[in-house]
């Protein structure tokens, strides 16, 4: 495995020869190479002055070099990636990527916020794939790119103390503690969603998962997100029930590994079994605002204190039975009003039904509607009509967390994709939420964070909003756990740190696949999607791979780019290519992730 280090005295001649061999690899003639030689030759005194770093293998053989040039910390000018050359025999083995990411990190650490790259045309595809953005002012015969080096986001450092973390995918376990009638009893969707444990922090050390996942999956994610070696995967632990933490506790060897590394543990959400696993105090009341009615009461108290004139609260009441809820919704429909019926603890739109006058008629009337609802009690909430002006978003969310010391932290605002009350995905990044909405949203989310901290909550939370016809924000619920948008925030923070600032990231919960795929074929499809997205300047990540093995195949995905146009193009490309996989493949057997057990009967990667 290659590693980087600063160039050493006495290596200038060897590095100069490596640079010329690398340049010649692209088929340039002798006359051209002779003309380039003076500019590409490295003098001994330049090893330090040009901040030259080398990549070497385990035997100490030189595989490549890169230079980071420009003024020091506090300099107003940009950094420049003056050299990046790889030994021809090592091209295609990740050495260039290693050197590039190292240069971006070093530039950020030196305080540079802009880095220019004047690339050989043969390297244009490489720099696009690495996230560099084309820039004006290319010198003759070269292609100019620009990168915005950035230190890790402050909230990301605070989330795990700047350390890699052990991620516990206890989605089903979290849901089960509320015993909500709207949730699937088998918790299969929750076990698929537990794959998002890969993104519970920007840098995982280990994943603890209920279902088996493909062996190649975390390696593919790690190469893109620069996780480094050694992300352990313990999976297949609780396929037939929600008790992931209990399953870990029942395996003493695994429990020792999970707790014995001295690293932070990050769950989807807090539960009593998880508290025992993490050796933390258990305070069930700290989760009380996961209840939609109690969150509504919290929002009302905050608004009663004033200071949030751009935020309004929809009226909400309780119906003891589903039939009582339908009667109230029917009465409102006769008056031309729409209603939202909510289960107390439904997640991702589970247990939420929007009842419009036309929809009630289409459903076959009140009795037919009641048969489609979960058992009561149900919440009956005023429907908020959305903006009529084009370009104003409808569904937004605020993400933040409360650290172990009780300090709330703001993460940011996101745009959600919601249809018929059901969450389908989210987009995060600069400018995603219009400034007139972002300011009031962040202020209200901050206020909720302070209240949650005072109530004893520790961990991630979000506040969901809809925008009304007047452009005001209406908070609808709080979630005291990680979510799909939180995964997008984590990926954005990681990509900004390793590839340069300014990433937009979109998570899509469900992208339909054209065929049911075995593991090897899914790997090929995802590798192709990664290449296709890189070709347009975007990043592709398979977020939820296990859905590809279902009878109705699908997968969750993340895409990232530096512009909304490229993000939309990559999103459309992924959906189109995913549906097209059935055109050249027909599989009738369920793909099963391969596995290996250690002496304790634990699946270890």
C-alpha positions in Angstrom: 0.0 0.0 0.0 1.3 3.4 -1.0 1.9 6.2 1.5 3.1 9.8 1.3 6.0 11.6 2.9 8.0 14.8 2.3 10.8 14.4 -0.2 14.2 13.8 1.3 17.5 15.5 0.5 19.3 13.7 -2.3 16.1 12.6 -4.1 15.9 15.5 -6.7 17.6 13.5 -9.5 15.5 10.4 -9.0 12.3 12.5 -8.9 13.3 14.5 -12.0 13.7 11.2 -13.9 10.3 10.0 -12.6 8.6 13.2 -13.8 10.1 12.8 -17.3 9.1 9.1 -17.5 5.6 10.1 -16.4 5.4 12.9 -19.0 6.7 10.5 -21.8 4.0 8.0 -20.9 1.4 10.1 -22.8 3.2 9.7 -26.1 5.0 13.0 -26.4 7.9 13.1 -28.9 11.5 13.5 -27.9 11.7 17.1 -29.2 8.7 18.2 -27.0 10.1 16.4 -24.0 13.5 18.0 -24.4 11.8 21.4 -24.5 9.9 20.6 -21.3 12.8 19.2 -19.4 14.1 22.5 -17.9 10.7 23.3 -16.5 10.1 19.8 -15.1 13.6 19.3 -13.7 13.6 19.4 -9.8 16.6 21.1 -8.2 17.8 19.9 -4.8 17.0 23.2 -3.1 13.4 23.0 -4.5 12.5 19.9 -2.5 11.6 22.0 0.5 10.8 25.3 -1.2 8.2 23.7 -3.5 6.9 21.5 -0.6 7.4 18.4 -2.7 5.8 15.2 -1.3 6.5 11.7 -2.7 4.4 8.5 -2.7 6.3 5.3 -2.0 5.4 1.6 -1.6 6.2 -0.7 1.3 9.6 -1.3 -0.1 10.4 2.4 -0.2 10.3 2.6 -4.0 9.2 6.0 -5.4 5.8 5.9 -7.1 5.0 9.5 -7.7 5.5 13.1 -6.5 3.5 16.3 -6.1 4.4 19.9 -5.2 2.3 22.5 -3.3 3.6 25.9 -4.2 2.8 29.4 -3.2 3.0 31.7 -0.1 2.8 30.5 3.4 0.0 30.7 6.0 -1.9 34.0 5.7 -0.8 34.6 2.1 -3.4 36.4 0.0 -2.4 34.4 -3.1 -3.5 31.0 -4.2 -1.6 27.7 -3.7 -0.6 25.9 -6.9 -0.3 22.2 -7.6 2.9 22.6 -9.6 3.7 19.0 -10.1 1.7 15.8 -9.9 3.4 12.9 -11.7 3.1 9.1 -11.2 5.6 6.4 -12.2 4.1 4.8 -15.4 4.0 1.4 -13.9 1.9 2.7 -11.0 -0.6 4.6 -13.1 -4.2 3.4 -12.4 -3.3 2.1 -8.9 -4.6 5.1 -6.9 -1.2 6.9 -6.5 -2.3 10.1 -8.2 -5.4 10.2 -6.1 -3.3 9.7 -3.0 -1.0 12.6 -3.9 -3.8 14.9 -4.9 -5.8 14.4 -1.7 -2.6 14.9 0.3 -2.0 18.2 -1.5 -5.6 19.4 -0.8 -5.2 18.6 2.9 -1.9 20.3 3.1 -3.2 23.4 1.4 -6.1 23.6 3.8 -3.8 23.1 6.8 -1.5 25.9 5.5 -4.5 28.3 5.4 -4.9 28.4 1.6 -8.5 28.8 0.5 -7.8 28.5 -3.2 -5.6 26.2 -5.2 -4.9 26.4 -8.9 -3.9 23.5 -11.2 -2.6 23.9 -14.7 -3.0 20.4 -16.0 -1.7 18.5 -18.9 -4.7 17.8 -21.2 -4.2 14.1 -20.7 -4.9 14.6 -17.0 -8.1 16.6 -17.5 -10.4 13.7 -16.8 -8.5 12.8 -13.6 -8.9 16.3 -12.1 -12.6 16.4 -13.0 -13.1 13.1 -11.3 -11.3 14.4 -8.2 -13.8 17.3 -8.0 -11.6 20.1 -9.3 -13.6 22.8 -11.1 -12.6 24.1 -14.5 -11.3 27.7 -14.3 -10.6 30.6 -16.7 -7.1 31.7 -17.7 -5.6 28.4 -18.9 -2.0 28.8 -20.1 -1.3 27.7 -23.7 -1.4 23.9 -24.0 -2.8 23.4 -20.5 -6.2 23.2 -18.8 -6.7 25.2 -15.6 -8.7 23.9 -12.6 -9.4 25.4 -9.2 -10.0 23.8 -5.8 -11.2 25.5 -2.6 -9.2 23.7 0.2 -11.1 23.8 3.5 -10.5 22.5 7.1 -13.1 20.1 8.5 -16.4 21.9 9.4 -16.5 23.0 13.0 -19.7 21.0 13.7 -18.1 17.9 12.2 -15.2 18.1 14.6 -17.5 18.7 17.5 -19.7 15.7 16.6 -17.1 13.0 17.3 -14.3 15.1 18.8 -12.4 14.9 15.5 -12.0 11.1 15.8 -13.2 8.2 13.7 -16.2 6.6 15.3 -18.0 3.2 15.7 -21.4 3.5 14.0 -24.3 1.4 15.3 -27.1 1.0 12.8 -29.9 0.5 15.3 -32.7 2.0 13.2 -35.2 -0.8 13.8 -34.4 -0.8 17.5 -35.0 2.9 17.8 -38.4 2.6 16.0 -39.5 -0.4 18.0 -39.3 1.5 21.4 -42.3 3.6 20.4 -44.5 0.7 19.3 -46.2 2.8 16.7 -48.9 1.1 14.8 -47.9 2.7 11.5 -44.5 1.0 11.5 -43.8 -2.2 9.7 -43.8 -5.0 12.2 -40.9 -6.9 10.6 -38.8 -3.7 10.4 -37.4 -4.8 7.0 -37.3 -1.2 5.7 -35.5 -0.1 8.9 -32.9 -2.8 8.4 -32.2 -1.5 4.9 -32.1 2.0 6.1 -29.4 0.9 8.7 -27.0 0.9 5.8 -26.8 4.7 6.3 -24.6 3.8 9.3 -21.8 4.2 6.8 -22.5 8.0 7.1 -23.2 8.5 10.8 -20.0 10.6 11.0 -17.6 11.8 8.3 -15.0 9.1 9.2 -16.1 5.7 10.4 -13.8 3.2 12.1 -16.3 0.4 12.3 -19.9 -0.3 11.2 -22.3 -2.5 13.3 -25.2 -3.6 11.1 -28.3 -5.8 11.4 -28.3 -7.2 7.8 -25.5 -8.6 5.7 -24.0 -6.0 3.3 -21.9 -6.5 0.1 -18.2 -7.1 0.8 -17.1 -4.5 -1.7 -19.4 -1.8 -0.5 -17.4 -0.1 2.3 -14.2 -0.2 0.2 -16.0 1.6 -2.7 -17.2 4.3 -0.2 -13.9 4.6 1.5 -12.0 5.2 -1.7 -14.3 8.1 -2.6 -14.4 9.6 0.9 -10.8 8.9 1.8 -11.5 6.9 4.9 -8.2 5.1 4.8 -7.7 1.5 5.6 -9.3 -0.5 8.4 -13.0 0.2 8.4 -14.4 -2.9 10.1 -17.8 -4.2 9.3 -19.8 -6.4 11.7 -23.1 -7.3 9.9 -25.8 -9.9 9.8 -26.4 -9.5 13.6 -30.1 -9.0 13.9 -31.9 -9.8 10.6 -35.1 -11.2 12.3 -35.7 -8.6 14.9 -35.1 -5.0 16.0 -32.6 -5.7 18.8 -29.2 -4.8 17.3 -27.7 -3.6 20.6 -29.0 -6.7 22.4 -27.4 -8.8 19.6 -24.1 -7.1 20.2 -24.4 -7.5 24.0 -25.1 -11.2 23.5 -21.7 -11.6 21.8 -19.2 -10.7 24.4 -16.2 -10.7 22.0 -18.0 -8.3 19.7 -19.1 -6.1 22.6 -15.5 -5.9 23.7 -14.4 -4.9 20.2 -17.0 -2.2 19.9 -16.4 -0.7 23.3 -12.7 -1.4 23.7 -11.3 0.8 21.0 -11.6 4.0 22.9 -13.5 5.6 20.1 -16.9 7.4 20.1 -20.0 5.2 19.5 -22.6 6.8 17.3 -26.1 5.2 17.0 -29.0 6.1 14.7 -30.8 7.1 18.0 -30.7 6.5 21.7 -32.4 3.4 23.2 -32.2 1.6 26.5 -30.2 -1.4 25.0 -27.9 1.0 23.3 -27.3 2.9 26.5 -26.2 -0.4 28.1 -23.9 -1.1 25.2 -22.3 2.3 25.3 -22.4 2.4 29.2 -24.4 5.6 29.3 -27.2 6.7 31.5 -30.7 6.0 30.1 -33.2 8.8 30.3 -36.3 7.8 28.2 -37.9 11.2 28.9 -35.0 12.9 26.9 -36.7 11.5 23.8 -40.2 12.9 24.6 -40.1 15.4 21.7 -39.8 12.6 19.2 -43.6 12.6 19.8 -45.3 14.8 17.2 -47.8 16.2 19.7 -45.2 17.0 22.3 -42.9 18.6 19.6 -45.9 20.7 18.5 -46.3 21.9 22.1 -42.6 22.7 22.3 -42.9 24.8 19.1 -45.9 26.6 20.5 -43.9 27.5 23.7 -41.0 28.9 21.6 -43.3 30.9 19.4 -45.2 32.3 22.5 -41.9 33.8 23.6 -41.7 35.9 20.4 -38.8 36.6 18.2 -39.8 34.4 15.3 -42.3 36.5 13.2 -41.6 34.4 10.0 -42.7 31.2 11.7 -46.3 30.1 12.2 -47.7 26.9 13.8 -50.5 24.8 12.2 -53.3 24.0 14.5 -53.2 20.4 15.8 -55.6 18.2 17.8 -55.9 14.6 18.9 -58.5 11.9 17.9 -58.7 8.9 20.1 -59.6 6.5 17.2 -59.0 6.5 13.5 -62.7 6.7 12.9 -62.9 9.8 15.0 -59.9 11.3 13.0 -61.7 10.5 9.7 -64.9 12.1 10.9 -63.0 15.3 11.7 -61.2 15.2 8.4 -64.5 14.6 6.5 -66.1 17.6 8.2 -63.2 19.7 7.1 -63.3 18.4 3.6 -67.0 19.4 3.4 -65.9 22.9 4.2 -63.3 22.7 1.5 -60.3 22.3 3.8 -57.5 19.7 3.7 -56.3 17.8 6.7 -53.1 16.0 7.8 -53.6 12.8 9.8 -50.5 11.7 11.7 -49.4 8.8 13.8 -47.7 9.9 16.9 -44.3 8.4 16.1 -44.4 7.6 12.3 -41.1 8.0 10.6 -40.3 9.2 7.0 -44.0 9.8 6.3 -45.1 6.5 7.8 -48.5 7.0 9.3 -49.0 10.4 7.7 -52.0 10.8 5.4 -53.0 14.1 3.6 -56.8 14.2 3.2 -58.1 16.6 0.5 -61.7 17.0 -0.5 -60.9 15.4 -3.9 -58.7 12.7 -2.3 -61.5 11.7 0.1 -63.9 11.2 -2.8 -61.3 9.2 -4.8 -60.6 7.0 -1.8 -64.3 5.9 -1.7 -65.4 8.0 1.2 -64.8 8.1 5.0 -65.2 4.4 5.7 -62.8 3.4 2.9 -60.3 5.9 4.1 -60.5 4.7 7.7 -59.5 1.2 6.7 -56.2 2.6 5.3 -55.2 4.3 8.5 -53.2 2.9 11.4 -55.0 2.4 14.7 -55.6 5.5 16.8 -55.0 7.7 18.5 -54.1 10.0 15.6 -53.2 13.6 15.4 -55.4 15.8 13.3 -53.5 18.8 11.9 -54.3 21.8 9.7 -53.0 21.4 6.2 -50.6 24.1 5.2 -51.0 25.2 1.6 -47.6 25.8 -0.1 -46.2 28.7 -2.0 -47.8 29.7 -5.3 -44.8 31.6 -6.5 -42.4 29.5 -8.7 -39.0 28.6 -7.2 -40.1 28.8 -3.6 -39.3 25.5 -1.9 -42.1 23.7 0.0 -40.3 21.3 2.4 -37.2 22.2 4.5 -35.4 20.9 7.5 -32.9 22.1 10.1 -30.3 19.7 11.4 -28.2 20.1 14.6 -27.1 18.1 17.6 -26.5 18.4 21.3 -23.1 17.2 22.4 -22.3 15.2 25.6 -21.8 18.3 27.6 -25.2 19.7 26.7 -24.1 22.3 24.1 -26.3 22.6 21.0 -24.6 22.8 17.6 -26.0 24.0 14.3 -25.3 21.9 11.3 -27.4 23.6 8.6 -30.6 23.7 6.5 -31.6 21.3 3.8 -34.2 21.1 1.0 -36.4 17.9 1.3 -38.1 15.9 -1.4 -41.5 15.1 0.0 -44.5 13.6 -1.9 -47.9 12.9 -0.4 -46.5 13.4 3.1 -43.7 10.8 2.5 -40.0 11.8 2.7 -38.0 10.7 -0.4 -34.7 12.5 -0.1 -32.9 15.8 0.6 -30.3 18.2 -0.8 -27.8 20.1 1.3 -25.1 22.6 0.4 -24.4 26.3 -0.2 -27.4 28.2 -1.5 -29.8 25.2 -1.5 -32.2 27.0 0.8 -33.0 30.6 -0.3 -31.6 33.2 2.1 -35.0 34.7 3.1 -36.1 31.3 4.4 -32.7 30.1 5.7 -32.3 32.9 8.3 -35.6 32.3 10.1 -35.2 28.6 9.8 -31.8 28.5 11.4 -32.9 30.9 14.2 -35.9 28.7 15.0 -33.9 25.5 14.8 -31.3 27.0 17.1 -34.1 27.8 19.6 -35.3 24.2 19.5 -31.8 22.9 20.0 -31.5 25.0 23.2 -34.8 23.6 24.5 -33.8 20.0 23.7 -30.5 20.4 25.5 -32.3 21.7 28.5 -34.6 18.7 28.4 -31.7 16.3 28.5 -31.5 15.2 24.9 -28.0 14.3 23.7 -27.4 13.5 20.1 -28.6 14.5 16.6 -32.0 16.2 16.0 -33.8 17.9 13.2 -36.8 20.1 12.8 -39.0 19.7 9.7 -40.8 22.7 8.1 -43.3 23.4 5.3 -43.5 26.8 3.7 -47.0 28.4 3.5 -48.6 30.4 0.7 -47.2 33.6 2.3 -43.6 32.3 2.4 -43.7 31.7 6.2 -42.2 28.6 7.8 -44.5 26.2 9.6 -42.7 23.6 11.8 -44.3 20.2 11.6 -42.2 17.8 13.7 -38.9 17.1 15.4 -36.8 13.9 15.1 -34.3 13.0 17.8 -32.1 10.7 15.8 -30.1 10.7 12.6 -31.9 10.9 9.3 -31.4 10.8 5.6 -30.5 14.6 5.5 -27.9 14.0 8.2 -26.2 11.5 6.0 -26.0 14.1 3.2 -24.5 16.6 5.7 -21.9 14.1 6.8 -20.9 13.3 3.2 -20.8 17.1 2.3 -18.5 17.7 5.3 -16.2 14.9 4.2 -16.0 15.8 0.6 -15.4 19.4 1.5 -12.5 18.4 3.7 -10.8 16.0 1.2 -11.8 17.5 -2.2 -12.4 21.2 -1.5 -15.3 23.3 -0.2 -18.6 23.9 -1.8 -20.2 20.5 -2.4 -23.9 20.1 -2.9 -25.0 16.6 -1.8 -28.3 14.9 -2.6 -29.6 11.7 -1.0 -32.3 9.8 -2.7 -33.9 7.1 -0.5 -35.1 4.9 -3.4 -33.8 4.7 -6.9 -35.6 1.9 -8.8 -33.4 -0.8 -10.5 -34.3 -2.5 -13.7 -33.4 -6.0 -12.5 -32.8 -7.9 -9.3 -29.1 -8.0 -8.9 -26.6 -10.5 -7.4 -23.8 -8.9 -5.5 -21.1 -9.1 -8.2 -23.4 -7.5 -10.8 -24.4 -4.8 -8.3 -20.7 -4.0 -7.8 -20.3 -3.6 -11.6 -23.4 -1.3 -11.9 -22.2 0.9 -9.0 -18.6 1.1 -10.4 -20.1 2.2 -13.8 -22.3 4.8 -12.2 -19.3 6.1 -10.3 -17.3 6.5 -13.6 -20.3 8.0 -15.4 -20.8 10.6 -12.6 -17.1 11.4 -12.5 -17.2 12.1 -16.2 -19.7 14.9 -15.6 -17.9 16.3 -12.6 -20.0 14.6 -9.9 -19.6 12.0 -7.2 -21.7 8.8 -6.8 -22.1 6.8 -3.6 -24.3 3.7 -3.2 -25.9 4.6 0.2 -28.3 1.6 0.6 -27.2 -1.4 -1.5 -29.3 -4.1 0.2 -32.5 -3.1 -1.6 -30.9 -4.5 -4.9 -31.6 -8.0 -3.5 -35.3 -7.4 -3.0 -38.0 -8.8 -5.3 -38.8 -5.2 -6.3 -35.1 -4.0 -6.6 -33.9 -0.6 -5.7 -31.1 1.2 -3.9 -30.5 4.4 -2.0 -27.9 6.7 -3.5 -26.0 9.9 -2.8 -24.7 12.2 -5.5 -22.6 15.3 -5.1 -21.3 18.1 -7.3 -20.2 21.7 -7.1 -23.2 23.1 -9.0 -26.9 22.5 -9.0 -26.9 21.9 -12.8 -24.3 19.2 -12.5 -26.0 17.7 -9.4 -29.3 17.5 -11.3 -27.6 16.0 -14.4 -25.9 13.3 -12.2 -29.2 12.5 -10.4 -31.0 12.0 -13.7 -28.1 10.0 -15.1 -28.1 7.6 -12.1 -31.9 7.1 -12.3 -31.8 6.4 -16.0 -28.8 4.0 -15.9 -30.2 2.2 -12.8 -33.4 1.4 -14.6 -31.5 0.3 -17.7 -29.6 -2.4 -15.9 -32.4 -4.9 -16.8 -31.8 -4.3 -20.5 -28.6 -6.4 -20.5 -29.1 -8.6 -17.4 -31.8 -10.9 -16.2 -31.3 -12.4 -12.8 -33.8 -14.6 -11.1 -31.8 -15.5 -8.0 -31.3 -13.3 -5.0 -27.8 -11.9 -4.6 -26.4 -12.7 -1.2 -23.5 -10.7 0.3 -20.6 -13.1 0.9 -19.3 -13.6 4.4 -16.5 -14.8 6.5 -16.7 -15.7 10.2 -14.0 -15.5 12.8 -13.5 -17.8 15.7 -16.3 -16.1 17.7 -18.9 -16.6 14.9 -18.7 -12.9 14.0 -18.9 -11.7 10.5 -15.8 -9.5 10.1 -14.6 -7.5 7.2 
